[in-house]
Amino acid sequence: MMLARPLPTFLLCLLPLTTLAADFTVELEIPAMETAEYHRPYVAVWVEDDKRRQVAQFALWLEQEKWHRDLRSWWRRGGSKLALPVDGVSGATRKPGHHTVRASSGLPAGTYSLNVEAVREVGGREHLRIPFQWSGQALELSAQGESELGRITVTLVPEEQP
């Protein structure tokens, strides 16, 4: 009689992880500010895994590529390794008001953080992290900024499977 042996650990690493497709909607507010010299903020929106590695890019709003480093958290966590501009992600800065970013991403079930970072020339810097557990169930989470960012709301909805 032959007994089934478990797969060696190194072979388990080669098995594909089941990804769960999600439609992300990120609503973010850029607050209006009364200041002598106002510049529109540079903004990056991305998702990190539980090891703080970038796994999805959703938005990168800048005027010129040379300013990418000013988004320090985004740059250090993986932005410096991207081929820029990122197709479908990079764009011009936005004026104060409410903005919506929509994207799709396939993520394995796990622990993640949605990150929104904003920095203004002759202004401040703010980075909000919104942690979430992704298991294929719909989610809605939010956070409130204090200076450069207003209310941030993220909605994840499982994608319809054909």
Backbone as a chain_set.jsonl record, in Angstrom:
{"seq": "MMLARPLPTFLLCLLPLTTLAADFTVELEIPAMETAEYHRPYVAVWVEDDKRRQVAQFALWLEQEKWHRDLRSWWRRGGSKLALPVDGVSGATRKPGHHTVRASSGLPAGTYSLNVEAVREVGGREHLRIPFQWSGQALELSAQGESELGRITVTLVPEEQP", "coords": {"N": [[0.841, -1.173, 0.0], [0.581, 2.157, -0.904], [1.453, 5.193, 0.513], [0.265, 8.51, 0.436], [2.363, 11.262, 0.07], [3.001, 14.43, 1.601], [3.375, 17.489, -0.286], [6.641, 18.81, -0.795], [7.811, 21.752, 0.919], [9.071, 23.719, -0.721], [7.916, 23.198, -3.191], [5.268, 23.851, -2.732], [5.392, 26.6, -2.754], [5.467, 27.157, -5.423], [2.933, 26.784, -6.378], [0.094, 28.394, -7.791], [-1.321, 31.284, -6.277], [-4.651, 31.853, -5.316], [-6.247, 34.442, -6.779], [-8.335, 37.157, -5.99], [-10.422, 39.048, -7.696], [-10.982, 42.522, -7.577], [-12.99, 45.435, -7.642], [-11.962, 48.622, -7.138], [-12.915, 51.623, -5.614], [-11.891, 54.743, -4.931], [-12.507, 57.486, -3.111], [-11.501, 60.718, -2.734], [-10.69, 63.685, -0.968], [-9.401, 66.829, -1.697], [-8.56, 69.404, 0.215], [-9.62, 72.856, 0.136], [-7.495, 75.638, 0.576], [-6.66, 78.555, 2.336], [-4.156, 80.497, 1.553], [-1.142, 82.388, 1.0], [0.504, 81.554, -1.116], [-0.464, 79.128, -3.105], [-0.151, 75.818, -4.214], [-1.155, 73.152, -6.271], [-1.528, 69.872, -4.903], [0.827, 67.114, -5.143], [-0.091, 63.812, -5.645], [-0.297, 60.425, -4.612], [-1.734, 57.216, -4.939], [-1.935, 54.036, -3.731], [-1.685, 50.416, -3.161], [-0.476, 48.398, -0.538], [1.046, 45.327, 0.554], [1.044, 43.119, 3.478], [3.704, 43.183, 4.121], [4.517, 45.623, 3.484], [5.056, 46.127, 0.804], [4.609, 47.536, -2.402], [1.756, 46.636, -4.223], [-0.18, 47.349, -5.993], [-0.864, 50.077, -8.143], [-2.755, 53.009, -8.202], [-3.187, 55.775, -8.639], [-1.27, 58.599, -9.671], [-0.518, 61.723, -9.404], [1.053, 64.33, -10.783], [3.12, 67.145, -11.788], [5.624, 67.197, -13.102], [8.048, 64.705, -13.877], [10.367, 64.887, -12.341], [9.583, 65.544, -9.788], [8.694, 63.327, -8.469], [10.058, 62.14, -6.289], [9.362, 63.698, -4.126], [7.069, 62.659, -3.063], [7.55, 60.978, -0.649], [7.017, 58.544, 0.911], [5.678, 56.904, -0.966], [7.67, 56.817, -2.957], [9.852, 55.556, -1.623], [8.748, 53.076, -1.014], [8.531, 51.741, -3.387], [7.995, 53.245, -5.658], [10.256, 54.322, -6.854], [11.218, 52.275, -8.386], [9.571, 51.938, -10.511], [8.702, 52.083, -13.999], [8.327, 55.101, -15.314], [6.188, 57.465, -17.004], [3.35, 55.853, -15.39], [1.243, 53.918, -17.189], [-2.135, 54.734, -17.572], [-2.337, 55.475, -14.946], [-0.698, 57.637, -14.147], [-0.98, 61.213, -14.101], [-2.078, 64.646, -14.424], [-1.874, 67.153, -11.788], [-4.535, 67.78, -9.413], [-7.208, 70.086, -8.76], [-8.462, 71.624, -5.684], [-11.132, 69.834, -4.11], [-13.558, 67.154, -4.559], [-12.563, 63.964, -5.613], [-12.536, 61.033, -7.666], [-11.179, 57.829, -7.928], [-11.033, 55.019, -9.879], [-10.373, 51.572, -10.139], [-9.268, 48.268, -11.072], [-8.156, 45.275, -9.533], [-6.365, 42.279, -9.023], [-6.083, 40.549, -6.17], [-4.547, 38.309, -3.903], [-6.218, 36.663, -1.176], [-5.811, 38.338, 1.899], [-3.893, 40.57, 4.051], [-3.844, 44.031, 3.706], [-2.993, 47.475, 2.865], [-4.461, 50.483, 1.94], [-2.996, 53.288, 0.569], [-2.678, 56.781, 0.662], [-1.002, 59.525, -0.348], [-0.056, 62.897, -0.078], [1.561, 65.864, -1.121], [2.56, 69.227, -1.06], [4.148, 71.808, -2.922], [5.815, 74.357, -1.252], [4.242, 73.874, 0.946], [2.512, 71.467, 2.972], [2.812, 67.981, 3.985], [1.212, 64.822, 3.811], [0.291, 61.541, 4.744], [-1.889, 58.956, 4.5], [-2.844, 55.813, 5.766], [-4.894, 53.083, 5.182], [-5.771, 50.29, 6.598], [-6.798, 46.962, 5.57], [-8.562, 43.83, 5.407], [-8.63, 41.499, 2.908], [-10.878, 39.314, 1.588], [-12.461, 38.669, -0.455], [-14.946, 39.637, 0.022], [-17.304, 42.344, -0.022], [-16.244, 45.624, 0.918], [-16.151, 48.685, 2.798], [-14.307, 51.414, 3.722], [-12.906, 54.134, 5.611], [-11.018, 57.181, 6.166], [-9.867, 60.131, 7.818], [-8.202, 62.954, 6.792], [-5.82, 65.441, 7.989], [-4.598, 67.794, 7.116], [-3.367, 68.192, 4.339], [-4.97, 66.397, 3.057], [-8.414, 65.534, 2.839], [-11.38, 63.844, 3.618], [-11.093, 60.378, 3.021], [-12.347, 57.691, 1.277], [-12.638, 54.277, 0.694], [-13.897, 51.778, -1.388], [-14.371, 48.399, -1.865], [-15.328, 45.998, -4.122], [-16.237, 42.756, -5.007], [-15.294, 41.594, -8.212], [-17.474, 40.876, -10.936], [-17.674, 37.584, -12.006], [-17.225, 35.946, -15.113]], "CA": [[0.0, 0.0, 0.0], [1.379, 3.354, -1.037], [0.92, 6.339, 1.237], [0.485, 9.808, -0.221], [3.251, 12.138, 0.831], [2.722, 15.853, 1.371], [4.319, 18.173, -1.166], [7.685, 19.561, -0.087], [7.508, 23.176, 1.084], [9.498, 24.527, -1.865], [6.945, 23.013, -4.275], [4.061, 24.606, -2.383], [5.617, 27.998, -3.139], [5.273, 27.284, -6.856], [1.513, 26.721, -6.71], [-0.454, 29.747, -7.91], [-2.261, 31.747, -5.27], [-5.928, 32.247, -5.877], [-6.465, 35.878, -6.666], [-9.725, 37.581, -5.923], [-10.501, 40.32, -8.399], [-11.754, 43.536, -6.867], [-13.143, 46.78, -8.183], [-11.681, 49.619, -6.11], [-13.323, 53.01, -5.808], [-11.292, 55.577, -3.89], [-12.975, 58.867, -3.15], [-10.616, 61.511, -1.896], [-10.919, 65.13, -0.955], [-8.279, 67.755, -1.567], [-9.204, 70.574, 0.812], [-9.254, 74.215, -0.287], [-6.7, 76.298, 1.618], [-6.407, 79.992, 2.212], [-2.734, 80.72, 1.768], [-0.613, 83.374, 0.059], [1.027, 80.863, -2.297], [-1.038, 77.776, -3.135], [0.179, 74.927, -5.328], [-1.915, 71.898, -6.217], [-0.661, 68.82, -4.341], [1.181, 65.889, -5.829], [-0.826, 62.77, -4.92], [-0.12, 59.031, -5.016], [-2.671, 56.278, -4.333], [-1.456, 52.691, -4.005], [-1.973, 49.374, -2.176], [0.674, 47.636, -0.057], [0.722, 44.089, 1.256], [1.382, 43.17, 4.901], [5.147, 43.413, 4.256], [4.647, 47.011, 3.041], [5.496, 46.193, -0.592], [3.554, 47.994, -3.312], [1.196, 45.564, -5.044], [-1.063, 47.951, -7.001], [-0.805, 51.533, -8.29], [-4.053, 53.499, -8.663], [-3.114, 57.155, -9.13], [-0.044, 59.351, -9.462], [-0.827, 63.031, -9.979], [2.233, 65.189, -10.696], [3.356, 68.015, -12.931], [6.812, 66.756, -13.82], [8.632, 63.489, -13.325], [11.432, 65.176, -11.368], [9.004, 65.759, -8.457], [8.227, 62.053, -7.899], [10.712, 61.877, -4.998], [8.712, 64.45, -3.043], [6.118, 61.716, -2.453], [8.592, 60.164, -0.015], [6.591, 57.177, 1.255], [5.433, 56.198, -2.229], [8.952, 56.646, -3.627], [10.655, 54.573, -0.889], [8.069, 51.774, -0.99], [8.554, 51.082, -4.685], [7.834, 54.167, -6.77], [11.545, 54.539, -7.514], [11.501, 51.139, -9.262], [8.6, 51.897, -11.599], [8.964, 52.77, -15.262], [7.388, 56.22, -15.272], [4.911, 57.474, -16.302], [2.637, 54.586, -15.319], [0.113, 54.001, -18.109], [-3.451, 54.648, -16.95], [-2.247, 55.872, -13.538], [-0.096, 58.964, -14.043], [-1.756, 62.303, -14.666], [-1.836, 65.993, -13.909], [-2.373, 67.456, -10.448], [-5.965, 68.107, -9.364], [-7.55, 71.24, -7.93], [-9.227, 71.254, -4.492], [-12.464, 69.293, -4.348], [-13.733, 65.708, -4.426], [-12.08, 63.231, -6.778], [-12.772, 59.599, -7.603], [-10.253, 56.963, -8.657], [-11.577, 53.662, -10.015], [-9.402, 50.63, -10.694], [-9.472, 46.851, -10.766], [-6.919, 44.611, -9.156], [-6.48, 40.919, -8.52], [-5.273, 40.386, -4.968], [-4.821, 37.109, -3.111], [-6.775, 36.964, 0.141], [-4.738, 38.723, 2.808], [-3.891, 41.847, 4.749], [-3.33, 45.093, 2.846], [-3.258, 48.863, 3.249], [-4.583, 51.485, 0.891], [-2.186, 54.446, 0.94], [-2.876, 58.019, -0.079], [0.009, 60.489, 0.088], [-0.135, 64.191, -0.758], [2.571, 66.842, -0.734], [2.471, 70.458, -1.845], [5.278, 72.719, -2.956], [5.58, 75.457, -0.306], [3.109, 73.433, 1.746], [2.739, 70.344, 3.867], [2.848, 66.601, 3.516], [0.351, 63.952, 4.603], [0.21, 60.157, 4.249], [-2.896, 58.175, 5.214], [-2.869, 54.367, 5.511], [-6.171, 52.486, 5.57], [-5.584, 48.837, 6.545], [-7.989, 46.156, 5.323], [-8.456, 42.39, 5.166], [-9.34, 41.173, 1.681], [-11.263, 37.901, 1.511], [-13.423, 38.549, -1.533], [-16.212, 40.225, 0.461], [-17.375, 43.797, -0.21], [-15.768, 46.424, 2.05], [-16.08, 50.137, 2.69], [-13.491, 51.937, 4.813], [-12.589, 55.55, 5.403], [-10.091, 57.858, 7.073], [-9.953, 61.584, 7.728], [-6.933, 63.657, 6.802], [-5.749, 66.583, 8.896], [-4.108, 69.027, 6.502], [-3.295, 68.146, 2.874], [-6.028, 65.504, 2.591], [-9.67, 65.544, 3.586], [-11.949, 62.512, 3.826], [-10.745, 59.343, 2.052], [-13.208, 56.514, 1.395], [-12.33, 53.224, -0.271], [-14.908, 50.733, -1.492], [-13.933, 47.238, -2.628], [-16.458, 45.147, -4.505], [-15.735, 41.66, -5.836], [-15.653, 41.706, -9.633], [-18.355, 39.842, -11.476], [-16.943, 36.553, -12.732], [-17.995, 35.506, -16.275]], "C": [[0.892, 1.243, 0.0], [0.705, 4.509, -0.304], [1.232, 7.616, 0.47], [1.37, 10.659, 0.67], [2.882, 13.587, 0.578], [3.776, 16.45, 0.441], [5.397, 18.86, -0.337], [7.357, 21.058, -0.1], [7.908, 23.994, -0.134], [8.561, 24.359, -3.052], [5.645, 23.752, -3.998], [4.182, 26.069, -2.799], [5.375, 28.221, -4.627], [3.81, 27.232, -7.275], [0.946, 28.127, -6.798], [-1.406, 30.062, -6.766], [-3.56, 32.13, -5.955], [-6.087, 33.743, -5.684], [-7.954, 36.158, -6.717], [-9.803, 38.957, -6.547], [-11.406, 41.279, -7.64], [-11.833, 44.812, -7.685], [-12.952, 47.744, -7.019], [-12.27, 50.951, -6.533], [-12.751, 53.784, -4.628], [-11.803, 56.989, -4.105], [-12.097, 59.661, -2.202], [-10.911, 62.984, -2.056], [-9.593, 65.851, -0.83], [-8.892, 69.048, -1.024], [-8.719, 71.894, 0.206], [-8.519, 74.869, 0.873], [-6.551, 77.764, 1.306], [-4.945, 80.225, 2.575], [-2.232, 81.69, 0.697], [-0.134, 82.716, -1.237], [0.532, 79.425, -2.273], [-0.607, 77.044, -4.391], [-0.653, 73.664, -5.171], [-0.994, 70.782, -5.725], [-0.337, 67.726, -5.354], [0.53, 64.784, -4.998], [-0.484, 61.403, -5.502], [-1.121, 58.183, -4.239], [-2.217, 54.883, -4.727], [-1.865, 51.73, -2.892], [-0.673, 48.659, -1.843], [0.187, 46.349, 0.589], [1.164, 44.208, 2.714], [2.88, 43.316, 5.161], [5.529, 44.801, 3.746], [5.285, 47.142, 1.657], [4.329, 46.657, -1.445], [3.086, 46.832, -4.17], [0.244, 46.1, -6.116], [-0.903, 49.462, -6.967], [-2.15, 52.003, -8.833], [-4.006, 54.916, -9.213], [-1.76, 57.755, -8.779], [-0.237, 60.672, -10.181], [0.34, 63.976, -9.719], [2.31, 66.1, -11.904], [4.515, 67.512, -13.765], [7.42, 65.561, -13.103], [9.686, 63.767, -12.255], [10.899, 65.366, -9.947], [8.533, 64.463, -7.802], [8.802, 61.783, -6.514], [10.066, 62.61, -3.84], [7.614, 63.633, -2.362], [6.968, 60.634, -1.783], [8.179, 58.727, 0.285], [6.381, 56.354, 0.005], [6.758, 55.863, -2.906], [9.777, 55.54, -2.961], [10.06, 53.172, -0.927], [8.006, 51.109, -2.364], [8.392, 52.0, -5.875], [9.116, 54.389, -7.548], [11.874, 53.429, -8.51], [10.567, 51.058, -10.457], [9.135, 52.574, -12.858], [7.906, 53.861, -15.367], [7.313, 56.913, -16.62], [4.234, 56.103, -16.352], [1.361, 54.722, -16.152], [-1.212, 53.812, -17.372], [-3.481, 55.096, -15.514], [-1.748, 57.302, -13.411], [-0.986, 60.021, -14.687], [-1.403, 63.615, -13.995], [-2.38, 66.149, -12.489], [-3.844, 67.867, -10.53], [-6.192, 69.304, -8.444], [-8.312, 70.772, -6.689], [-10.638, 70.8, -4.864], [-12.476, 67.791, -4.136], [-13.346, 65.025, -5.737], [-12.304, 61.742, -6.569], [-11.777, 58.872, -8.489], [-10.889, 55.581, -8.682], [-10.526, 52.78, -10.677], [-9.822, 49.21, -10.341], [-8.127, 46.246, -10.427], [-7.233, 43.201, -8.693], [-5.537, 40.756, -7.344], [-5.571, 39.033, -4.336], [-5.461, 37.529, -1.784], [-5.619, 37.322, 1.067], [-4.948, 40.083, 3.425], [-3.189, 42.889, 3.889], [-3.564, 46.45, 3.491], [-3.401, 49.694, 1.992], [-3.831, 52.703, 1.407], [-2.537, 55.621, 0.048], [-1.877, 59.014, 0.504], [-0.14, 61.752, -0.743], [0.96, 65.097, -0.219], [2.418, 68.051, -1.657], [3.774, 71.219, -1.786], [4.912, 73.924, -2.101], [4.347, 75.122, 0.556], [3.497, 72.259, 2.613], [2.752, 69.008, 3.156], [1.923, 65.799, 4.411], [0.261, 62.585, 3.92], [-0.797, 59.415, 5.121], [-2.795, 56.719, 4.785], [-4.199, 53.843, 6.034], [-6.009, 50.973, 5.456], [-6.9, 48.111, 6.277], [-7.608, 44.699, 5.122], [-9.258, 42.089, 3.916], [-9.604, 39.674, 1.631], [-12.286, 37.675, 0.409], [-14.797, 39.096, -1.181], [-16.166, 41.743, 0.263], [-16.962, 44.518, 1.075], [-15.951, 47.902, 1.759], [-15.382, 50.649, 3.936], [-13.213, 53.407, 4.551], [-11.607, 56.042, 6.459], [-10.22, 59.351, 6.825], [-8.56, 62.181, 7.8], [-6.986, 64.857, 7.728], [-5.318, 67.879, 8.229], [-4.201, 68.984, 4.975], [-4.384, 67.28, 2.252], [-7.26, 65.67, 3.46], [-10.115, 64.114, 3.827], [-11.545, 61.587, 2.671], [-11.674, 58.16, 2.312], [-12.818, 55.532, 0.309], [-13.43, 52.17, -0.201], [-14.327, 49.622, -2.364], [-15.146, 46.359, -2.869], [-15.883, 44.002, -5.331], [-16.201, 41.838, -7.272], [-16.577, 40.575, -10.018], [-17.514, 38.855, -12.262], [-17.799, 36.06, -13.905], [-18.41, 34.04, -16.179]], "O": [[1.824, 1.361, 0.795], [-0.485, 4.762, -0.493], [2.324, 7.779, -0.075], [1.146, 10.76, 1.877], [2.493, 13.942, -0.534], [4.914, 15.983, 0.386], [5.1, 19.433, 0.711], [6.708, 21.555, -1.02], [7.16, 24.881, -0.546], [8.419, 25.285, -3.85], [4.99, 24.226, -4.927], [3.188, 26.701, -3.156], [5.108, 29.345, -5.05], [3.477, 27.596, -8.402], [1.277, 28.975, -5.969], [-2.193, 29.215, -6.342], [-3.55, 32.674, -7.059], [-6.063, 34.243, -4.56], [-8.717, 35.476, -7.402], [-9.3, 39.928, -5.982], [-12.458, 40.894, -7.13], [-10.868, 45.214, -8.335], [-13.687, 47.692, -6.033], [-12.136, 51.357, -7.687], [-13.084, 53.516, -3.474], [-11.563, 57.605, -5.144], [-11.965, 59.326, -1.024], [-11.318, 63.459, -3.116], [-8.77, 65.53, 0.027], [-9.657, 69.713, -1.722], [-7.559, 72.025, -0.184], [-8.886, 74.671, 2.031], [-6.342, 78.159, 0.159], [-4.554, 80.159, 3.74], [-2.823, 81.8, -0.377], [-0.34, 83.254, -2.325], [1.042, 78.599, -1.516], [-0.688, 77.581, -5.496], [-0.834, 73.168, -4.059], [0.183, 70.743, -6.084], [-1.102, 67.451, -6.279], [0.595, 64.821, -3.769], [-0.393, 61.237, -6.718], [-1.337, 58.392, -3.045], [-2.12, 54.572, -5.914], [-2.324, 52.147, -1.829], [0.128, 48.35, -2.726], [-0.929, 46.278, 1.104], [1.607, 45.274, 3.142], [3.287, 43.549, 6.3], [6.709, 45.116, 3.595], [5.964, 48.127, 1.366], [3.193, 46.228, -1.241], [3.894, 46.126, -4.772], [-0.1, 45.376, -7.05], [-0.817, 50.061, -5.894], [-2.639, 51.455, -9.821], [-4.721, 55.226, -10.166], [-1.182, 57.459, -7.733], [-0.137, 60.747, -11.406], [0.588, 64.374, -8.581], [1.653, 65.864, -12.918], [4.412, 67.409, -14.988], [7.319, 65.428, -11.883], [9.872, 62.952, -11.351], [11.679, 65.351, -8.995], [8.021, 64.497, -6.683], [8.104, 61.25, -5.651], [10.204, 62.194, -2.69], [7.272, 63.894, -1.209], [7.086, 59.518, -2.29], [8.907, 57.791, -0.048], [6.856, 55.222, -0.079], [6.946, 54.742, -3.378], [10.337, 54.685, -3.647], [10.795, 52.185, -0.877], [7.47, 50.007, -2.483], [8.63, 51.577, -7.006], [9.082, 54.619, -8.757], [12.719, 53.617, -9.385], [10.746, 50.206, -11.327], [9.922, 53.517, -12.784], [6.717, 53.566, -15.497], [8.318, 56.943, -17.33], [4.507, 55.297, -17.241], [0.502, 55.55, -15.848], [-1.384, 52.842, -16.634], [-4.549, 55.104, -14.901], [-2.31, 58.093, -12.653], [-1.658, 59.762, -15.685], [-0.543, 63.678, -13.116], [-3.232, 65.378, -12.048], [-4.33, 68.253, -11.593], [-5.46, 69.505, -7.474], [-8.765, 69.628, -6.648], [-11.25, 71.313, -5.801], [-11.526, 67.221, -3.6], [-13.747, 65.451, -6.82], [-12.268, 61.249, -5.442], [-11.557, 59.243, -9.642], [-11.244, 55.034, -7.638], [-9.875, 53.181, -11.641], [-10.623, 48.986, -9.434], [-7.093, 46.649, -10.959], [-8.253, 42.963, -8.045], [-4.319, 40.82, -7.51], [-6.736, 38.646, -4.24], [-5.251, 38.654, -1.33], [-4.567, 36.683, 1.027], [-6.025, 40.672, 3.338], [-2.08, 42.663, 3.403], [-4.236, 46.566, 4.516], [-2.569, 49.622, 1.088], [-4.012, 53.105, 2.556], [-2.676, 55.477, -1.167], [-1.903, 59.308, 1.699], [-0.326, 61.69, -1.958], [1.252, 65.102, 0.977], [2.182, 67.917, -2.857], [4.429, 71.278, -0.745], [3.808, 74.454, -2.22], [3.525, 75.99, 0.847], [4.667, 72.077, 2.948], [2.71, 68.913, 1.929], [1.843, 66.046, 5.614], [0.169, 62.485, 2.697], [-0.594, 59.261, 6.325], [-2.677, 56.418, 3.597], [-4.586, 54.116, 7.17], [-6.096, 50.421, 4.359], [-7.97, 48.562, 6.688], [-6.488, 44.378, 4.722], [-10.449, 42.393, 3.862], [-8.674, 38.868, 1.63], [-12.908, 36.615, 0.342], [-15.717, 39.029, -1.995], [-15.101, 42.352, 0.372], [-17.287, 44.078, 2.177], [-15.911, 48.321, 0.602], [-15.797, 50.365, 5.06], [-13.277, 53.869, 3.412], [-11.399, 55.407, 7.493], [-10.634, 59.778, 5.747], [-7.823, 61.943, 8.756], [-8.056, 65.246, 8.197], [-5.638, 68.96, 8.725], [-5.034, 69.675, 4.388], [-4.687, 67.41, 1.066], [-7.163, 65.916, 4.663], [-9.306, 63.266, 4.202], [-11.641, 61.959, 1.501], [-11.774, 57.683, 3.443], [-12.684, 55.904, -0.857], [-13.836, 51.731, 0.875], [-13.85, 49.878, -3.47], [-15.888, 46.023, -1.946], [-15.116, 44.244, -6.264], [-17.354, 42.187, -7.523], [-16.479, 39.464, -9.498], [-16.714, 39.262, -13.105], [-18.983, 35.78, -13.716], [-19.065, 33.523, -17.084]]}, "num_chains": 1, "name": "protein.A"}
